[in-house]
């Protein structure tokens, strides 16, 4: 298989407009994936896993967790193969210490994945590092700990000024912004979330400056809704405007 049947292709390059002062336009493919499937679908999808991944899948104690692992790893390889114009079996992914996963070949292609419950997302772009996170709405009983441990002082001040009824949605979006940024950087929680400020002029603004250790770093953050009631954010290195292109997964994607 050299192309993903039934899927539309797109040019995800970062490009500038005709004027040198024009904003950087960053095109990103966004795939939202169901992480549940019939047994025959899971068996077929496992064909695209490596031996190491099949071994990991066999060690899950909970069968739904194993199914989700198989589907998201297979989908990642199928979608990257589609983007690069090769078969999924030709996709090789390396994990370097202190960095996000990268393609061994096709090094200009950048990607990130996230999953919660039975929903997964994959984002793919060219040349610029990306990170993505998705979250369901944080329940009220989890807000106090999040405010105390994860918010930058500037964010905490804004949060305290919000009506209590608005805090859950606001905090969930702020949290996805932090995780997307940390995944883009490939550092995970080596950086404390409270040391990162992702406070834009308004949540939903695409371009902002993320602060870390009193340094300003231009990062483009684009919010999206992976499904009703959920929050998601894509982080891309550099300042510009993210254009998210939602992509549709064919029903027989594993073939």
C-alpha positions in Angstrom: 0.0 0.0 0.0 1.6 3.3 -1.0 -1.3 5.7 -0.3 -4.2 5.6 2.2 -7.2 4.8 0.1 -10.1 7.2 0.5 -8.1 9.9 2.2 -7.4 13.4 0.8 -3.8 14.5 0.5 -2.5 17.9 1.6 0.6 20.0 1.5 1.4 20.7 5.1 4.4 22.9 4.5 4.9 26.1 6.4 4.9 29.0 3.9 5.0 32.7 3.8 2.8 35.0 1.7 4.1 37.1 -1.1 5.2 39.9 1.2 8.2 39.2 3.4 6.4 40.7 6.4 3.4 38.4 6.0 2.6 36.0 8.9 3.9 32.5 8.7 1.1 30.2 7.6 1.5 26.7 9.1 -0.6 24.0 7.6 -1.3 21.0 9.9 -3.2 17.8 9.2 -5.4 16.7 12.1 -6.8 13.2 12.3 -9.3 12.3 15.0 -9.4 8.5 15.5 -11.8 6.1 17.2 -9.8 3.8 19.5 -12.3 0.9 19.5 -12.9 -1.7 16.9 -14.1 -5.2 16.2 -11.7 -8.1 17.0 -11.0 -8.7 13.3 -10.1 -5.0 12.8 -7.7 -5.1 15.7 -6.1 -8.3 14.4 -5.7 -6.7 10.9 -4.3 -3.5 12.4 -1.7 -5.4 14.5 0.0 -6.4 11.2 1.5 -2.9 11.0 3.0 -3.0 14.5 6.6 -3.8 15.2 7.6 -6.9 17.2 8.4 -4.7 20.2 4.9 -3.1 20.0 3.2 -6.4 19.7 5.0 -7.5 22.8 3.9 -4.4 24.7 0.3 -5.0 23.6 0.4 -8.6 24.9 1.4 -7.3 28.4 -1.6 -5.1 29.0 -3.8 -6.5 31.8 -6.9 -4.8 30.5 -8.1 -5.8 27.0 -9.6 -2.4 26.1 -6.2 -0.8 26.9 -4.5 -3.4 24.6 -7.0 -2.7 21.8 -6.5 1.0 22.0 -2.7 0.6 22.0 -2.8 -1.5 18.9 -5.1 0.8 17.1 -3.3 4.0 17.8 0.1 2.6 17.0 -1.1 1.1 13.7 -3.1 4.3 12.8 0.0 6.4 13.5 2.1 4.3 11.1 -0.6 4.1 8.4 -1.2 7.9 8.5 2.5 8.7 8.4 3.0 6.3 5.5 0.1 8.1 3.7 1.7 11.5 4.3 5.1 10.3 3.1 3.8 8.3 0.1 5.2 5.0 1.4 3.7 1.8 2.9 3.2 1.7 6.6 5.8 -1.0 6.9 8.4 1.5 5.5 7.8 3.9 8.4 10.5 3.7 11.0 10.2 5.8 14.2 13.0 6.5 16.6 12.8 7.9 20.1 15.8 10.0 21.2 16.5 10.8 24.8 15.3 14.3 25.7 13.2 14.6 22.5 9.9 13.7 20.9 9.6 10.7 18.5 10.9 11.3 15.0 10.9 9.5 11.7 14.2 7.8 10.8 13.6 8.8 7.2 11.5 11.7 5.9 13.0 13.9 8.6 11.2 17.0 7.4 7.9 15.4 8.5 7.0 16.3 12.1 4.2 14.6 14.0 2.6 14.2 17.5 -0.1 12.1 18.9 -2.5 12.1 21.9 -5.2 9.9 23.3 -7.7 9.8 26.1 -10.3 7.1 26.7 -11.4 5.8 23.3 -10.4 8.9 21.3 -7.0 9.5 19.7 -5.6 12.3 17.5 -2.6 12.5 15.2 -1.2 15.8 13.8 1.3 15.9 11.0 3.2 18.9 9.6 6.4 19.7 7.7 9.6 21.1 9.1 8.3 22.7 12.3 8.1 20.7 15.5 4.5 20.0 16.7 2.8 18.8 19.8 -0.8 18.0 20.5 -3.0 17.2 23.6 -6.7 16.5 24.1 -8.6 16.3 27.4 -12.2 15.8 28.4 -13.6 18.6 30.7 -11.8 18.5 34.0 -14.4 17.6 36.8 -15.0 20.1 39.5 -13.3 18.0 42.2 -10.0 18.2 40.2 -9.9 21.9 39.8 -8.4 22.9 43.2 -5.3 20.7 42.8 -4.8 21.9 39.2 -4.9 25.5 40.2 -2.5 25.0 43.1 0.1 22.9 41.3 0.0 23.6 37.6 -0.8 27.3 37.0 1.7 30.0 36.4 1.2 33.0 38.7 -0.3 35.1 35.9 -2.6 32.3 34.9 -3.7 31.8 38.6 -4.6 35.5 38.8 -6.8 35.2 35.7 -8.4 32.0 37.0 -9.3 33.6 40.3 -11.1 36.4 38.5 -13.3 34.0 36.5 -16.8 33.1 37.6 -16.6 29.7 39.2 -18.9 28.2 36.5 -16.4 29.1 33.8 -13.3 27.7 35.4 -13.5 24.1 34.4 -13.6 24.8 30.6 -10.9 27.5 30.9 -8.6 25.3 33.0 -9.0 22.3 30.7 -8.0 24.5 27.7 -5.0 25.9 29.6 -3.9 22.4 30.5 -4.1 21.1 26.9 -2.0 24.2 25.9 0.7 23.3 28.4 0.8 19.6 27.5 0.9 20.4 23.8 3.8 22.8 24.3 5.8 20.4 26.5 5.3 17.6 23.9 6.4 19.9 21.1 9.6 20.5 23.1 10.0 16.8 23.8 10.7 17.4 27.5 7.6 16.1 29.1 7.3 17.1 32.7 11.0 17.8 33.1 9.7 21.4 32.9 7.2 22.1 35.7 3.8 23.0 34.1 3.5 26.0 36.5 6.8 27.4 35.0 5.1 27.7 31.6 2.7 30.5 30.8 0.4 29.9 27.9 -1.9 32.8 28.7 -2.9 34.5 25.4 -5.1 37.6 25.1 -8.0 35.2 24.9 -8.1 31.4 24.9 -8.5 30.4 21.2 -6.0 32.9 19.9 -3.7 31.1 17.6 -0.4 33.0 18.2 1.1 33.6 21.6 4.4 33.7 23.5 5.1 30.9 25.9 7.3 31.9 28.8 9.7 29.5 30.5 12.2 30.4 33.2 11.6 34.1 32.5 12.4 33.7 28.8 10.0 34.4 26.0 9.7 31.8 23.3 7.5 32.3 20.3 5.1 29.4 20.0 1.9 29.1 18.0 -1.0 27.6 19.9 -4.2 26.6 18.1 -7.2 25.3 20.1 -9.7 22.8 18.6 -12.5 20.6 19.8 -11.8 16.9 19.2 -15.3 16.0 20.2 -18.2 17.9 22.0 -17.2 18.9 25.5 -13.5 18.2 25.0 -10.6 20.6 24.6 -7.5 20.2 22.3 -4.5 22.2 21.4 -1.8 22.0 18.7 1.5 23.7 19.5 3.9 24.6 16.7 7.4 26.1 17.1 7.7 29.7 16.0 5.2 32.5 15.6 2.6 32.4 12.9 -1.0 31.3 12.1 -1.9 27.6 12.2 -4.4 26.4 9.6 -5.8 23.1 10.8 -7.0 20.8 8.1 -9.3 18.1 9.6 -8.9 14.7 7.8 -11.3 11.9 7.5 -10.2 8.3 8.3 -11.6 5.7 5.8 -13.4 2.8 7.4 -10.9 0.2 6.1 -7.8 2.3 7.0 -5.7 -0.8 7.9 -5.8 -2.3 4.4 
